[in-house]
Structure formats: C-alpha cells, structure tokens
C-alpha cells in the first residue's frame, strides 16, 4: 500500500509540474505574440503618420493651397491672411504626428511650413496696398514656377515617402 500511495503522489506531482510548465510556456508564447502585435501596431502607426504628413505637405504646397483657399474679390492682404492661417491650421492639426516620425522628417515638414509662410508674407508685402487676391496668387505661382524653393514641398514629400518605405521594408 505504501508503494501505491508513493506512486500516486509522484503521479500527482508530475501532473502538477506538467500543468505548471504548460502554463509557463503558454504565458511566454502569448507574451511574445503580444510583443509582435505591439511591434506591428507601432509600425502601422508610423506608416499612418508618414501618410498624414505627406498629405499635409501636399495640402500646404502653395499651388494647392491657392486653389483651395482662393476667394474671388478678396484683397491681397485678406488672401495673405487666409493662406497663412490655412498653413497654420493644417500644421497644428498634424502636430502630434511628430512622435511617430524621425526628427529629420518632422524638421523638414516644419521647415516647409515656415518657408511657405515666409514666401507668402514677403511677396504680399511687395504688392501695393490696393492689390487683389488675384495679384498675390499670380506672383506666388510665378515664384513657385521660377524658384527652386517653390518646389520644396516636392522634396519634403520625397523624403517622407523614402522614410516610410524604409519602415515598410524592415
């Protein structure tokens, strides 16, 4: 009887140890799957941030901005205000994306915003006080077509796209 009891106790101990090992391995497997899912979610958020910043870059590109904001009959000063406000709003709406992208990517977006506002303000100040929105739009579009700084939005877009592709490939 003592041998039977000892065998029974050993069987119970081995079963208990087996269940504990199974639970330990199952817990580690769930944890590693959770980390992989968490990593995938982070990559997805980064890609979405780059996507939003490329959209921001397109929306604050001067030709696109002019066509979206244009108000027939407005003065050049009113148009200047509408353009700069639109740039500020677009930028503010996407400011949280900086936590998901590289510092260089965010700096390029910030520089684009500042460059476009500077161009709008400087060219608006060259116009006479009675200039119309159409006058400002014309001088802005001419600038974009003749000066390399006017195509900065294309360069920023390419940088963002390149970085997003690097993340996607890894």
Secondary structure in CASP SS format (residue, H / E / C, confidence):
PFRMAT SS
TARGET T0000
AUTHOR 0000-0000-0000
METHOD secondary structure of the structure
MODEL  1
X C 1.00
X H 1.00
X H 1.00
X H 1.00
X H 1.00
X H 1.00
X H 1.00
X H 1.00
X H 1.00
X H 1.00
X H 1.00
X H 1.00
X H 1.00
X H 1.00
X H 1.00
X H 1.00
X H 1.00
X H 1.00
X H 1.00
X H 1.00
X H 1.00
X H 1.00
X H 1.00
X H 1.00
X H 1.00
X H 1.00
X H 1.00
X H 1.00
X H 1.00
X H 1.00
X H 1.00
X H 1.00
X H 1.00
X H 1.00
X H 1.00
X H 1.00
X H 1.00
X H 1.00
X H 1.00
X H 1.00
X H 1.00
X H 1.00
X H 1.00
X H 1.00
X H 1.00
X H 1.00
X H 1.00
X H 1.00
X H 1.00
X H 1.00
X H 1.00
X H 1.00
X H 1.00
X H 1.00
X H 1.00
X H 1.00
X H 1.00
X H 1.00
X H 1.00
X H 1.00
X C 1.00
X H 1.00
X H 1.00
X H 1.00
X H 1.00
X H 1.00
X H 1.00
X H 1.00
X H 1.00
X C 1.00
X C 1.00
X C 1.00
X C 1.00
X C 1.00
X E 1.00
X H 1.00
X H 1.00
X H 1.00
X H 1.00
X H 1.00
X H 1.00
X H 1.00
X H 1.00
X H 1.00
X H 1.00
X H 1.00
X H 1.00
X H 1.00
X H 1.00
X H 1.00
X H 1.00
X H 1.00
X H 1.00
X C 1.00
X H 1.00
X H 1.00
X H 1.00
X H 1.00
X H 1.00
X C 1.00
X C 1.00
X C 1.00
X H 1.00
X H 1.00
X H 1.00
X H 1.00
X H 1.00
X H 1.00
X H 1.00
X H 1.00
X H 1.00
X H 1.00
X H 1.00
X H 1.00
X H 1.00
X H 1.00
X H 1.00
X H 1.00
X H 1.00
X H 1.00
X H 1.00
X H 1.00
X H 1.00
X H 1.00
X H 1.00
X H 1.00
X C 1.00
X C 1.00
X C 1.00
X C 1.00
X C 1.00
X E 1.00
X H 1.00
X H 1.00
X H 1.00
X H 1.00
X H 1.00
X H 1.00
X H 1.00
X H 1.00
X H 1.00
X H 1.00
X H 1.00
X H 1.00
X H 1.00
X H 1.00
X C 1.00
X H 1.00
X H 1.00
X H 1.00
X H 1.00
X H 1.00
X H 1.00
X H 1.00
X H 1.00
X H 1.00
X H 1.00
X H 1.00
X H 1.00
X H 1.00
X H 1.00
X H 1.00
X H 1.00
X H 1.00
X H 1.00
X H 1.00
X H 1.00
X H 1.00
X H 1.00
X C 1.00
END
